Amino acid sequence: MSDLHLSPTMKRILLEACIITTVAFAFGLMVNYQMVMNSFAGKSVSTSVEKTADGNSTGGAVTDLLYPDPVDMEEIDDLLAEGALLVDARNNEDYKAGHLKSAISYPIGDAETKLEDFMQQVPKDRTLILYCNGFGCPDSFDLGVFLLNAGYQDVLAYEGGYPEWRDAGRPLEKGL
């Protein structure tokens, strides 16, 4: 087997490349620490556009990139105490069978037809916590995007949804 001999210049270049790669990796991990930890914990990784107090994005004309921020079950009690509203994005049958206590029904399938009524009942500056059938269910996220584009300013998506809430023994209601 022949020995691979590298010139001193090539060794220096490889060493510098390894150092640059290691520093870049460490910096990227440091900057994205929370996102990385969330992904290891099985939580979704959401990107949101920074918004001003009036609900407009700070990125200029790009308003269709507004996404609801994720919220954990542990944060919901404090948000409800501050006046947040739970919104069930599932269909009416699922809502009637069981929903989070004090949640209102706003099925994603009725988003456009019920928007005017929803906007008359719920101010645009109220915090909304949307949920559906748990991880893998896009309804709360899609409704959140719709409501953000309709002018709502503080829209959160509870990704664990009804199944996580129920399995934790949290308060539920049935019917309308």
N, C-alpha and C positions, 0 to 999 in steps of 0.2 A: 504494500500500500504506500503510495507516495505521499510525502508531506506537502501540505499546502503552505507555501511561504508567501506572505503578503509584505509588500514594501512598507516601510515606516509611514509613508504618506497615506497609503490605503488604510492602514491600521488607525491612523488619526482620523480619517474621514468616517470610518465605521464607528469609532468611539463617539465622535461628535454627533453622528446621526442617532445613535442610541440615547445619548444624553438629551438631545432635542425631543425625541419621541417620548421619553420618560417624563420630561418636564411638561410637555403638551398634554399628556395623559393625566398627570397629576393636577394641572390647572383646570382641565375640562371636568374632572371629577369634583374638584373643589367648587367650581361655579355651578355645577348641576347636582350638587349633593342631595338636595331634597327630592328632586325628580328621580334620581337613582334609587334612593331609599324607598320611595313610594312604589317604584316598579318592583323591587325585591319583596315588598310587603303585599304585592298583588293588587295594589290600588292603581287606578288609571292615571295616566299622565296627561294632563290637559294643558293646552296652551291658550292663553287668553290675551286679548288685546287690551292694553291699558286704556281706561276710559276717564274722561273728565267728569266733573261734578254734574254736568248737564246730560251725561249719558253718551256723549260723542266720543269716538275713538281719537286717540292722540296721533294716530298714524295717518291722518289726512283723509283722503277720499275712500279709503278701504274700510267700509263698514260691514261688509258681509263676512268678515273674519271674526266677529264677536262670538265668543263661546262662553257657556256657563262655567263658572268655577266649580270644582268638585268640593263636596262637604262630607265630613265623616259623621257617623251617628253620634259620636261624643260631643260634637259641636252644636247639634240641633237644639238641645234643650236651652242653651244660652241664647241662640238666635230666636227661638220662639218667645222666650222671656222678653226679648227686645222688640217683639212685634212682628216677626217674620210670619209668612203664610205658607203652610204646606199645600202643595198642589199635586194631585194624583193625575199623571198623564196616561194612565191605563184606560182601557175601554170601560163603559158603564157597568157591564156585567161583573168585571173584576172588582170595580169600586164597590158595588153593592154587596158582593160576597165578603169583603173585608178591606178596610183601609186604615191608614194611620189616623189616630184620634185627632179630630178637628181639621182634617184635610178636606179641601174642596176638590171636586171632580172637574177636570178640564182635559178630556181625551185628545190626544194628538190628532186623531182623525177628524175632530171638530174644530181644530185650531182656527181656521179662517172664518168659519161661520159663527163661532162664539166670541171672536175677538172683541167686537164692539161692546157686547154685554160685559165681558171680563174687564175691559178698560173703564167702563162706567162704575164698576164695583170696586176695583183695585187700583189705587194710585200708582203711578209709574215709579215712584221713589220707594215703594215698599219692597222689602227683601222677600224674594220668592224662593222656596225650597221645593224643587220639582223631583219627583221620584216615579219609578215604574216597577217592573218585575225583576229588578236586581241587575247584577253585572251581566253584560251581554245584551241588555234591553236598551235600544237606542231612543225610546220614546221620550224620556225626560230630557235627554240631551237635545233632541230635535226640537221639542217644544221650547226649550230654553233658548236655542238659537233664534227661533221664530219670535219669541217675546222680546229678546234683546233687539232684534231688528225692528220691532214694533215700538221701541222706545223705552222699554223697561231697563232700569239701570243696575239693579243688584239681583242677578239671577244665579242661583246655585243648583247644582245637580247632585242629589243624594244617590250615588251609584249602587249602594247596597240595596236600596229600595225596600219594597214590601217584604221580601223573603228574609232579609237580614234583620229588619225591625221585628218581624213576627218571631223569628228564631231566638232573638234576644229577650223575648218576653215583654216587649214594650207595649203600651196601650194601643188597642185596636178598636174599631167600631165597625158595625155592619149596617147595610141599608143606605138610604139617602140621608 
